[in-house]
Amino acid sequence: MSDPSFHVSTAAEGVPSAETRGRNLTLLCVSALTIMSGATISASLPGIEARFAETEGAALLSRLMLTLPAIFIAALAPVAGVIADRFGRKRLLLLSLVVFALAGSSGLVLDNLPALLAGRAVLGISVAGIMTTATALVGDFFEGAARDRYMGFQAAFVGIGGAIFLSGGGLLADIHWRGPFAIYCLAFALLPAVLALIPEPHRTAVSHSVEVKAAPRHGFALPLVLVLFAACLHFAIFYMLPTQLPFYLKSLGIAQPSRAGIAIGAGQVVGVLAALSFSRVRSQIGRMGVFALGFAALGAGYIGLGSAQSYAGILAATAITGISMGLMTPNLSASLLAIAPPALRGRLSGALIAAIFAGQFVSPLASQPLVRDWGYAAAFTGAGALLGVLALICLVSRMLLAVRPRQQEGRA
C-alpha cells in the first residue's frame, strides 16, 4: 500500500487533507522566495553604483549585482536536476535554503564590489537547487488540470512575494543601500516547515502514478526546445524592467529608490490577479494563446514606459507588464511538465530554470548598449515592438495548430 503523503493530487479529489494543504502552502512559500534571487535589491542599484563609483566599470557591475546569480543558476540548474532525480528532492532543497539565506544576506557586511558579486554568485547556486526541486516536486505531486491550477497559485504567490519584497526592498533602500539584503534571512523561517511538511516522493511510485499519457516518452524534443527558447527570450526582455527602470526613473528626476520598488511591485500585484486566472485562460485559448497574450502585454507595457512622461504613467505601464509575468511563468512550467517524461522531470525542470536565468543574465548585457546609444525611452519602445512581433508569431502558430485538426477531420 502506498504512503498517502506521497499521493498525487488530481482534479477529481475532494477537499485535501490538512497534511496536503500544509505541504502545498510550504511549497508555494518556497516558490515565492525565488523572486528575491535578483530583483529584491533592484532599488539599491543606484546606491551601490554611487558607493563603489571609484571601481572600474561600476555602472555595468552594479547592474550585474541583479543578474549575476542568473548565470550560476543557468549553469547549475541542470546539475541540480540530476542530483534531485538521483538522490531525492528534500535534502537538496534544505541545503539550498540555508545557502540562500547566508549568501543573500552577505551584502549586509561585505564592503567591496568583487566580494558582493561573489556573494551573489553563491546565491545563484542556491537558487538553482531551490527552483529545480520546487518545479520537480510540483510534477511529482500534481497532474493535469490540478497542475495548471497549482501553477497559477504558484505564480500568484511569486507575485505576492514580489510585491512585498520589491516594495519592502525599496523602502529599506531609502534607509541604506544595504537594507534590502536583510530580506534574504526570511529563508531561515521556512526550514522547519520544509522539514515537517514536504515529503520525499518515492521515485518509483511517482513514476507509475503520474499521468504518463500527458508526458510522452518520444517526440518531446522539439516542443522542449521551443519552450526553453521562449523562456530564455521572455526573461531576457522582461529583466530590462528591474535592471533599467531605477536608472530610467532617476533620469526623469524621480530619484527615491522606493519609487522604483513600488513601480516594479505594481506589476507584481497585477501579476497575482493574472496568475490566479491562468488555469481558466489557458483552458480557453490554449498554451500558444497564452504565449501570444503574454508577449503582447509585456510589449504594450514597454511601449507605455517609452512614452511615459510622469510617475503615474510609469505605474500604469508596469502594471500592464504584470499581466505577462502572471501568465507566462506558469505557462512555461506547465508546458514543460506536460511534455516531460516522469523519469526526466528533475533534469528537464533544471533545463527550464537554466533557460529562464540565462535570459536574465543576458538582459543587462544586451540592453545596456541600447540604453547607451538610444536612451531609456527608445530602448523600452524598441523592446516593446519586438515583443509585438513575437506575439503575432505565437498567434499565427495557434491559428495554424487549430486549423490542422479540422483538416485531418475533413480528410477522414
Contacts in CASP RR format, 6 or more apart in sequence:
PFRMAT RR
TARGET T0000
AUTHOR 0000-0000-0000
METHOD contacts of the structure
MODEL  1
MSDPSFHVSTAAEGVPSAETRGRNLTLLCVSALTIMSGATISASLPGIEA
RFAETEGAALLSRLMLTLPAIFIAALAPVAGVIADRFGRKRLLLLSLVVF
ALAGSSGLVLDNLPALLAGRAVLGISVAGIMTTATALVGDFFEGAARDRY
MGFQAAFVGIGGAIFLSGGGLLADIHWRGPFAIYCLAFALLPAVLALIPE
PHRTAVSHSVEVKAAPRHGFALPLVLVLFAACLHFAIFYMLPTQLPFYLK
SLGIAQPSRAGIAIGAGQVVGVLAALSFSRVRSQIGRMGVFALGFAALGA
GYIGLGSAQSYAGILAATAITGISMGLMTPNLSASLLAIAPPALRGRLSG
ALIAAIFAGQFVSPLASQPLVRDWGYAAAFTGAGALLGVLALICLVSRML
LAVRPRQQEGRA
2 202 0 8 1.000
2 205 0 8 1.000
2 209 0 8 1.000
3 199 0 8 1.000
3 202 0 8 1.000
3 205 0 8 1.000
4 17 0 8 1.000
5 19 0 8 1.000
5 23 0 8 1.000
5 199 0 8 1.000
6 199 0 8 1.000
6 201 0 8 1.000
6 202 0 8 1.000
6 205 0 8 1.000
6 206 0 8 1.000
7 209 0 8 1.000
8 140 0 8 1.000
8 141 0 8 1.000
8 142 0 8 1.000
8 143 0 8 1.000
8 206 0 8 1.000
8 209 0 8 1.000
8 210 0 8 1.000
9 16 0 8 1.000
9 20 0 8 1.000
9 24 0 8 1.000
9 141 0 8 1.000
9 142 0 8 1.000
9 143 0 8 1.000
9 146 0 8 1.000
9 150 0 8 1.000
10 143 0 8 1.000
10 144 0 8 1.000
10 146 0 8 1.000
11 144 0 8 1.000
11 145 0 8 1.000
11 146 0 8 1.000
11 149 0 8 1.000
13 146 0 8 1.000
16 24 0 8 1.000
19 197 0 8 1.000
22 193 0 8 1.000
22 197 0 8 1.000
23 141 0 8 1.000
23 197 0 8 1.000
23 198 0 8 1.000
23 199 0 8 1.000
24 141 0 8 1.000
24 150 0 8 1.000
25 197 0 8 1.000
26 190 0 8 1.000
26 193 0 8 1.000
26 194 0 8 1.000
26 197 0 8 1.000
26 198 0 8 1.000
27 134 0 8 1.000
27 137 0 8 1.000
27 138 0 8 1.000
27 141 0 8 1.000
27 154 0 8 1.000
27 198 0 8 1.000
28 153 0 8 1.000
28 154 0 8 1.000
28 157 0 8 1.000
29 157 0 8 1.000
29 190 0 8 1.000
29 193 0 8 1.000
30 93 0 8 1.000
30 97 0 8 1.000
30 130 0 8 1.000
30 134 0 8 1.000
30 190 0 8 1.000
30 194 0 8 1.000
31 134 0 8 1.000
31 154 0 8 1.000
31 157 0 8 1.000
31 158 0 8 1.000
32 157 0 8 1.000
32 158 0 8 1.000
32 159 0 8 1.000
32 160 0 8 1.000
32 161 0 8 1.000
32 162 0 8 1.000
33 97 0 8 1.000
33 100 0 8 1.000
33 130 0 8 1.000
33 186 0 8 1.000
33 187 0 8 1.000
33 190 0 8 1.000
34 127 0 8 1.000
34 130 0 8 1.000
34 131 0 8 1.000
34 134 0 8 1.000
34 158 0 8 1.000
35 158 0 8 1.000
35 159 0 8 1.000
35 161 0 8 1.000
35 162 0 8 1.000
35 165 0 8 1.000
35 166 0 8 1.000
35 268 0 8 1.000
36 104 0 8 1.000
36 162 0 8 1.000
36 165 0 8 1.000
36 183 0 8 1.000
36 184 0 8 1.000
36 186 0 8 1.000
37 69 0 8 1.000
37 70 0 8 1.000
37 73 0 8 1.000
37 123 0 8 1.000
37 124 0 8 1.000
37 127 0 8 1.000
38 66 0 8 1.000
38 67 0 8 1.000
38 69 0 8 1.000
38 70 0 8 1.000
38 120 0 8 1.000
38 242 0 8 1.000
39 66 0 8 1.000
39 162 0 8 1.000
39 165 0 8 1.000
39 166 0 8 1.000
39 242 0 8 1.000
39 264 0 8 1.000
40 162 0 8 1.000
40 165 0 8 1.000
40 166 0 8 1.000
40 169 0 8 1.000
40 180 0 8 1.000
40 183 0 8 1.000
40 184 0 8 1.000
41 48 0 8 1.000
41 65 0 8 1.000
41 66 0 8 1.000
41 169 0 8 1.000
41 173 0 8 1.000
41 180 0 8 1.000
41 181 0 8 1.000
42 66 0 8 1.000
42 166 0 8 1.000
42 170 0 8 1.000
42 242 0 8 1.000
42 243 0 8 1.000
42 245 0 8 1.000
42 246 0 8 1.000
42 260 0 8 1.000
42 261 0 8 1.000
42 264 0 8 1.000
43 166 0 8 1.000
43 169 0 8 1.000
43 170 0 8 1.000
43 173 0 8 1.000
43 180 0 8 1.000
43 246 0 8 1.000
43 257 0 8 1.000
43 258 0 8 1.000
43 260 0 8 1.000
43 261 0 8 1.000
44 65 0 8 1.000
44 169 0 8 1.000
44 170 0 8 1.000
44 173 0 8 1.000
44 177 0 8 1.000
44 178 0 8 1.000
44 179 0 8 1.000
44 180 0 8 1.000
44 181 0 8 1.000
44 257 0 8 1.000
45 62 0 8 1.000
45 63 0 8 1.000
45 65 0 8 1.000
45 66 0 8 1.000
45 243 0 8 1.000
45 246 0 8 1.000
45 247 0 8 1.000
46 62 0 8 1.000
46 246 0 8 1.000
46 247 0 8 1.000
46 250 0 8 1.000
46 255 0 8 1.000
46 257 0 8 1.000
47 62 0 8 1.000
47 173 0 8 1.000
47 177 0 8 1.000
47 257 0 8 1.000
48 62 0 8 1.000
48 65 0 8 1.000
48 113 0 8 1.000
48 116 0 8 1.000
48 177 0 8 1.000
49 58 0 8 1.000
49 59 0 8 1.000
49 62 0 8 1.000
51 177 0 8 1.000
52 58 0 8 1.000
52 61 0 8 1.000
52 62 0 8 1.000
52 112 0 8 1.000
52 113 0 8 1.000
55 61 0 8 1.000
55 112 0 8 1.000
55 113 0 8 1.000
58 113 0 8 1.000
59 368 0 8 1.000
60 364 0 8 1.000
60 368 0 8 1.000
61 113 0 8 1.000
61 117 0 8 1.000
62 113 0 8 1.000
63 243 0 8 1.000
63 364 0 8 1.000
63 368 0 8 1.000
64 117 0 8 1.000
64 120 0 8 1.000
64 364 0 8 1.000
65 116 0 8 1.000
65 117 0 8 1.000
65 120 0 8 1.000
66 239 0 8 1.000
66 242 0 8 1.000
66 243 0 8 1.000
66 364 0 8 1.000
67 239 0 8 1.000
67 243 0 8 1.000
67 360 0 8 1.000
67 361 0 8 1.000
67 363 0 8 1.000
67 364 0 8 1.000
68 117 0 8 1.000
68 120 0 8 1.000
68 121 0 8 1.000
68 124 0 8 1.000
68 361 0 8 1.000
69 120 0 8 1.000
69 121 0 8 1.000
69 123 0 8 1.000
69 124 0 8 1.000
69 127 0 8 1.000
69 357 0 8 1.000
70 124 0 8 1.000
70 357 0 8 1.000
70 358 0 8 1.000
70 359 0 8 1.000
70 360 0 8 1.000
70 361 0 8 1.000
71 357 0 8 1.000
71 358 0 8 1.000
71 361 0 8 1.000
72 121 0 8 1.000
72 122 0 8 1.000
72 123 0 8 1.000
72 124 0 8 1.000
72 125 0 8 1.000
72 128 0 8 1.000
73 124 0 8 1.000
73 125 0 8 1.000
73 127 0 8 1.000
73 128 0 8 1.000
73 131 0 8 1.000
73 353 0 8 1.000
73 354 0 8 1.000
73 356 0 8 1.000
73 357 0 8 1.000
74 353 0 8 1.000
74 354 0 8 1.000
74 355 0 8 1.000
74 356 0 8 1.000
74 357 0 8 1.000
74 358 0 8 1.000
74 359 0 8 1.000
74 361 0 8 1.000
75 128 0 8 1.000
75 354 0 8 1.000
76 124 0 8 1.000
76 125 0 8 1.000
76 128 0 8 1.000
76 129 0 8 1.000
77 128 0 8 1.000
77 129 0 8 1.000
77 131 0 8 1.000
77 132 0 8 1.000
77 349 0 8 1.000
77 350 0 8 1.000
77 351 0 8 1.000
77 352 0 8 1.000
77 353 0 8 1.000
77 354 0 8 1.000
77 357 0 8 1.000
78 347 0 8 1.000
78 350 0 8 1.000
78 351 0 8 1.000
78 354 0 8 1.000
79 128 0 8 1.000
80 92 0 8 1.000
80 96 0 8 1.000
80 128 0 8 1.000
80 129 0 8 1.000
80 132 0 8 1.000
80 133 0 8 1.000
80 350 0 8 1.000
80 353 0 8 1.000
81 129 0 8 1.000
81 132 0 8 1.000
81 133 0 8 1.000
81 136 0 8 1.000
81 346 0 8 1.000
81 347 0 8 1.000
81 349 0 8 1.000
81 350 0 8 1.000
82 346 0 8 1.000
82 347 0 8 1.000
83 92 0 8 1.000
84 92 0 8 1.000
84 129 0 8 1.000
84 132 0 8 1.000
84 133 0 8 1.000
84 136 0 8 1.000
84 346 0 8 1.000
84 349 0 8 1.000
85 136 0 8 1.000
85 203 0 8 1.000
85 343 0 8 1.000
85 344 0 8 1.000
85 345 0 8 1.000
85 346 0 8 1.000
85 347 0 8 1.000
88 200 0 8 1.000
88 201 0 8 1.000
88 203 0 8 1.000
89 133 0 8 1.000
89 136 0 8 1.000
89 137 0 8 1.000
89 140 0 8 1.000
89 198 0 8 1.000
89 200 0 8 1.000
89 201 0 8 1.000
90 133 0 8 1.000
90 194 0 8 1.000
90 198 0 8 1.000
90 199 0 8 1.000
90 200 0 8 1.000
92 129 0 8 1.000
92 132 0 8 1.000
92 133 0 8 1.000
93 129 0 8 1.000
93 130 0 8 1.000
93 133 0 8 1.000
93 134 0 8 1.000
93 137 0 8 1.000
93 194 0 8 1.000
93 198 0 8 1.000
94 191 0 8 1.000
94 194 0 8 1.000
94 195 0 8 1.000
96 126 0 8 1.000
96 127 0 8 1.000
96 128 0 8 1.000
96 129 0 8 1.000
96 130 0 8 1.000
96 133 0 8 1.000
97 126 0 8 1.000
97 130 0 8 1.000
97 187 0 8 1.000
97 188 0 8 1.000
97 190 0 8 1.000
97 191 0 8 1.000
97 194 0 8 1.000
98 187 0 8 1.000
98 188 0 8 1.000
98 191 0 8 1.000
99 122 0 8 1.000
99 123 0 8 1.000
99 125 0 8 1.000
99 126 0 8 1.000
100 123 0 8 1.000
100 126 0 8 1.000
100 127 0 8 1.000
100 130 0 8 1.000
100 184 0 8 1.000
100 187 0 8 1.000
101 184 0 8 1.000
101 185 0 8 1.000
101 186 0 8 1.000
101 187 0 8 1.000
101 188 0 8 1.000
103 119 0 8 1.000
103 120 0 8 1.000
103 122 0 8 1.000
103 123 0 8 1.000
103 124 0 8 1.000
103 125 0 8 1.000
103 126 0 8 1.000
103 184 0 8 1.000
104 119 0 8 1.000
104 120 0 8 1.000
104 123 0 8 1.000
104 181 0 8 1.000
104 184 0 8 1.000
105 181 0 8 1.000
105 182 0 8 1.000
105 184 0 8 1.000
105 185 0 8 1.000
106 115 0 8 1.000
106 116 0 8 1.000
106 119 0 8 1.000
106 122 0 8 1.000
106 181 0 8 1.000
107 116 0 8 1.000
107 119 0 8 1.000
107 178 0 8 1.000
107 181 0 8 1.000
108 178 0 8 1.000
108 179 0 8 1.000
108 181 0 8 1.000
108 182 0 8 1.000
110 116 0 8 1.000
110 119 0 8 1.000
123 184 0 8 1.000
124 357 0 8 1.000
127 357 0 8 1.000
128 350 0 8 1.000
128 353 0 8 1.000
128 357 0 8 1.000
131 349 0 8 1.000
131 350 0 8 1.000
131 353 0 8 1.000
132 346 0 8 1.000
132 349 0 8 1.000
132 350 0 8 1.000
132 353 0 8 1.000
135 333 0 8 1.000
135 336 0 8 1.000
135 337 0 8 1.000
135 346 0 8 1.000
135 349 0 8 1.000
135 350 0 8 1.000
135 352 0 8 1.000
135 353 0 8 1.000
136 345 0 8 1.000
136 346 0 8 1.000
136 349 0 8 1.000
137 198 0 8 1.000
137 201 0 8 1.000
138 147 0 8 1.000
138 150 0 8 1.000
138 151 0 8 1.000
138 154 0 8 1.000
138 333 0 8 1.000
138 337 0 8 1.000
139 147 0 8 1.000
139 210 0 8 1.000
139 337 0 8 1.000
139 345 0 8 1.000
140 201 0 8 1.000
140 206 0 8 1.000
140 210 0 8 1.000
140 345 0 8 1.000
141 201 0 8 1.000
142 150 0 8 1.000
143 210 0 8 1.000
143 211 0 8 1.000
143 214 0 8 1.000
144 211 0 8 1.000
144 214 0 8 1.000
144 338 0 8 1.000
145 279 0 8 1.000
145 283 0 8 1.000
147 334 0 8 1.000
147 337 0 8 1.000
148 278 0 8 1.000
148 279 0 8 1.000
148 282 0 8 1.000
148 283 0 8 1.000
148 330 0 8 1.000
148 334 0 8 1.000
149 279 0 8 1.000
151 278 0 8 1.000
151 279 0 8 1.000
151 330 0 8 1.000
151 331 0 8 1.000
151 333 0 8 1.000
151 334 0 8 1.000
152 275 0 8 1.000
152 276 0 8 1.000
152 278 0 8 1.000
152 279 0 8 1.000
152 326 0 8 1.000
152 330 0 8 1.000
153 275 0 8 1.000
153 276 0 8 1.000
154 275 0 8 1.000
154 330 0 8 1.000
154 333 0 8 1.000
155 271 0 8 1.000
155 274 0 8 1.000
155 275 0 8 1.000
155 278 0 8 1.000
155 325 0 8 1.000
155 326 0 8 1.000
155 327 0 8 1.000
155 329 0 8 1.000
155 330 0 8 1.000
156 271 0 8 1.000
156 272 0 8 1.000
156 275 0 8 1.000
156 276 0 8 1.000
156 326 0 8 1.000
158 275 0 8 1.000
158 329 0 8 1.000
159 268 0 8 1.000
159 269 0 8 1.000
159 271 0 8 1.000
159 272 0 8 1.000
159 275 0 8 1.000
159 325 0 8 1.000
159 326 0 8 1.000
160 268 0 8 1.000
160 272 0 8 1.000
161 268 0 8 1.000
162 265 0 8 1.000
162 268 0 8 1.000
163 265 0 8 1.000
163 266 0 8 1.000
163 267 0 8 1.000
163 268 0 8 1.000
163 269 0 8 1.000
163 272 0 8 1.000
165 183 0 8 1.000
166 242 0 8 1.000
166 261 0 8 1.000
166 264 0 8 1.000
166 265 0 8 1.000
166 268 0 8 1.000
167 258 0 8 1.000
167 261 0 8 1.000
167 262 0 8 1.000
167 265 0 8 1.000
168 180 0 8 1.000
168 183 0 8 1.000
168 261 0 8 1.000
169 179 0 8 1.000
169 180 0 8 1.000
169 183 0 8 1.000
169 261 0 8 1.000
170 180 0 8 1.000
170 257 0 8 1.000
170 258 0 8 1.000
170 260 0 8 1.000
170 261 0 8 1.000
170 262 0 8 1.000
171 258 0 8 1.000
172 179 0 8 1.000
172 180 0 8 1.000
172 182 0 8 1.000
172 183 0 8 1.000
173 179 0 8 1.000
173 180 0 8 1.000
173 257 0 8 1.000
173 258 0 8 1.000
173 261 0 8 1.000
174 256 0 8 1.000
174 257 0 8 1.000
174 258 0 8 1.000
177 257 0 8 1.000
206 342 0 8 1.000
207 342 0 8 1.000
207 343 0 8 1.000
210 342 0 8 1.000
212 342 0 8 1.000
214 338 0 8 1.000
215 337 0 8 1.000
215 338 0 8 1.000
215 339 0 8 1.000
215 340 0 8 1.000
215 341 0 8 1.000
215 342 0 8 1.000
216 339 0 8 1.000
216 341 0 8 1.000
217 341 0 8 1.000
220 339 0 8 1.000
220 340 0 8 1.000
220 341 0 8 1.000
223 335 0 8 1.000
223 339 0 8 1.000
224 336 0 8 1.000
224 339 0 8 1.000
224 340 0 8 1.000
224 348 0 8 1.000
224 351 0 8 1.000
227 332 0 8 1.000
227 335 0 8 1.000
227 336 0 8 1.000
227 339 0 8 1.000
227 352 0 8 1.000
228 351 0 8 1.000
228 352 0 8 1.000
228 355 0 8 1.000
229 355 0 8 1.000
230 291 0 8 1.000
230 332 0 8 1.000
231 332 0 8 1.000
231 352 0 8 1.000
231 355 0 8 1.000
231 356 0 8 1.000
231 359 0 8 1.000
232 355 0 8 1.000
232 356 0 8 1.000
232 358 0 8 1.000
232 359 0 8 1.000
232 362 0 8 1.000
233 359 0 8 1.000
233 390 0 8 1.000
234 295 0 8 1.000
234 298 0 8 1.000
234 324 0 8 1.000
234 328 0 8 1.000
234 332 0 8 1.000
235 356 0 8 1.000
235 357 0 8 1.000
235 359 0 8 1.000
235 360 0 8 1.000
235 363 0 8 1.000
236 359 0 8 1.000
236 360 0 8 1.000
236 362 0 8 1.000
236 363 0 8 1.000
236 366 0 8 1.000
237 298 0 8 1.000
237 302 0 8 1.000
237 363 0 8 1.000
237 383 0 8 1.000
237 384 0 8 1.000
237 386 0 8 1.000
237 387 0 8 1.000
238 298 0 8 1.000
238 321 0 8 1.000
238 324 0 8 1.000
238 325 0 8 1.000
238 363 0 8 1.000
239 359 0 8 1.000
239 360 0 8 1.000
239 363 0 8 1.000
239 364 0 8 1.000
240 302 0 8 1.000
240 363 0 8 1.000
240 367 0 8 1.000
240 379 0 8 1.000
240 380 0 8 1.000
240 383 0 8 1.000
241 264 0 8 1.000
241 318 0 8 1.000
241 321 0 8 1.000
242 264 0 8 1.000
243 363 0 8 1.000
243 364 0 8 1.000
243 367 0 8 1.000
244 364 0 8 1.000
244 367 0 8 1.000
244 371 0 8 1.000
244 376 0 8 1.000
244 379 0 8 1.000
244 380 0 8 1.000
245 260 0 8 1.000
245 263 0 8 1.000
245 264 0 8 1.000
245 305 0 8 1.000
245 314 0 8 1.000
245 318 0 8 1.000
246 257 0 8 1.000
246 260 0 8 1.000
246 261 0 8 1.000
247 371 0 8 1.000
247 376 0 8 1.000
248 305 0 8 1.000
248 376 0 8 1.000
248 377 0 8 1.000
248 380 0 8 1.000
249 255 0 8 1.000
249 259 0 8 1.000
249 260 0 8 1.000
249 263 0 8 1.000
249 311 0 8 1.000
249 314 0 8 1.000
251 376 0 8 1.000
252 311 0 8 1.000
252 314 0 8 1.000
254 311 0 8 1.000
254 314 0 8 1.000
259 311 0 8 1.000
262 315 0 8 1.000
263 311 0 8 1.000
263 314 0 8 1.000
263 315 0 8 1.000
263 318 0 8 1.000
264 318 0 8 1.000
265 318 0 8 1.000
266 315 0 8 1.000
266 318 0 8 1.000
266 319 0 8 1.000
267 318 0 8 1.000
267 319 0 8 1.000
267 320 0 8 1.000
267 321 0 8 1.000
267 322 0 8 1.000
267 325 0 8 1.000
268 322 0 8 1.000
268 325 0 8 1.000
269 319 0 8 1.000
270 319 0 8 1.000
270 320 0 8 1.000
270 321 0 8 1.000
270 322 0 8 1.000
270 323 0 8 1.000
270 326 0 8 1.000
271 322 0 8 1.000
271 323 0 8 1.000
271 325 0 8 1.000
271 326 0 8 1.000
272 326 0 8 1.000
274 322 0 8 1.000
274 323 0 8 1.000
274 324 0 8 1.000
274 325 0 8 1.000
274 326 0 8 1.000
274 327 0 8 1.000
275 326 0 8 1.000
275 327 0 8 1.000
275 329 0 8 1.000
275 330 0 8 1.000
278 290 0 8 1.000
278 326 0 8 1.000
278 327 0 8 1.000
278 330 0 8 1.000
278 331 0 8 1.000
281 290 0 8 1.000
281 293 0 8 1.000
281 327 0 8 1.000
282 290 0 8 1.000
282 331 0 8 1.000
282 334 0 8 1.000
285 292 0 8 1.000
285 293 0 8 1.000
285 398 0 8 1.000
286 398 0 8 1.000
287 331 0 8 1.000
287 334 0 8 1.000
287 335 0 8 1.000
288 394 0 8 1.000
288 395 0 8 1.000
288 397 0 8 1.000
288 398 0 8 1.000
288 401 0 8 1.000
289 394 0 8 1.000
289 395 0 8 1.000
289 398 0 8 1.000
290 327 0 8 1.000
290 328 0 8 1.000
290 331 0 8 1.000
291 328 0 8 1.000
291 331 0 8 1.000
291 394 0 8 1.000
292 391 0 8 1.000
292 392 0 8 1.000
292 394 0 8 1.000
292 395 0 8 1.000
292 398 0 8 1.000
293 323 0 8 1.000
293 324 0 8 1.000
293 327 0 8 1.000
293 391 0 8 1.000
294 323 0 8 1.000
294 324 0 8 1.000
294 327 0 8 1.000
294 328 0 8 1.000
294 391 0 8 1.000
295 324 0 8 1.000
295 387 0 8 1.000
295 388 0 8 1.000
295 390 0 8 1.000
295 391 0 8 1.000
295 394 0 8 1.000
296 387 0 8 1.000
296 388 0 8 1.000
296 391 0 8 1.000
297 320 0 8 1.000
297 321 0 8 1.000
297 322 0 8 1.000
297 323 0 8 1.000
297 324 0 8 1.000
297 327 0 8 1.000
298 321 0 8 1.000
298 323 0 8 1.000
298 324 0 8 1.000
298 325 0 8 1.000
298 328 0 8 1.000
298 384 0 8 1.000
298 387 0 8 1.000
299 321 0 8 1.000
299 324 0 8 1.000
299 383 0 8 1.000
299 384 0 8 1.000
299 385 0 8 1.000
299 387 0 8 1.000
299 388 0 8 1.000
299 391 0 8 1.000
300 320 0 8 1.000
300 384 0 8 1.000
301 317 0 8 1.000
301 318 0 8 1.000
301 320 0 8 1.000
301 321 0 8 1.000
301 384 0 8 1.000
302 317 0 8 1.000
302 321 0 8 1.000
302 380 0 8 1.000
302 381 0 8 1.000
302 382 0 8 1.000
302 383 0 8 1.000
302 384 0 8 1.000
302 387 0 8 1.000
303 380 0 8 1.000
303 381 0 8 1.000
303 384 0 8 1.000
303 385 0 8 1.000
304 313 0 8 1.000
304 316 0 8 1.000
304 317 0 8 1.000
304 320 0 8 1.000
304 380 0 8 1.000
304 381 0 8 1.000
305 314 0 8 1.000
305 317 0 8 1.000
305 318 0 8 1.000
305 377 0 8 1.000
305 380 0 8 1.000
305 381 0 8 1.000
306 317 0 8 1.000
306 376 0 8 1.000
306 377 0 8 1.000
306 378 0 8 1.000
306 380 0 8 1.000
306 381 0 8 1.000
307 377 0 8 1.000
307 381 0 8 1.000
308 314 0 8 1.000
308 316 0 8 1.000
308 317 0 8 1.000
332 352 0 8 1.000
332 356 0 8 1.000
333 352 0 8 1.000
336 348 0 8 1.000
336 349 0 8 1.000
336 352 0 8 1.000
337 345 0 8 1.000
337 349 0 8 1.000
340 346 0 8 1.000
340 348 0 8 1.000
340 349 0 8 1.000
367 379 0 8 1.000
367 383 0 8 1.000
370 378 0 8 1.000
370 379 0 8 1.000
371 379 0 8 1.000
END
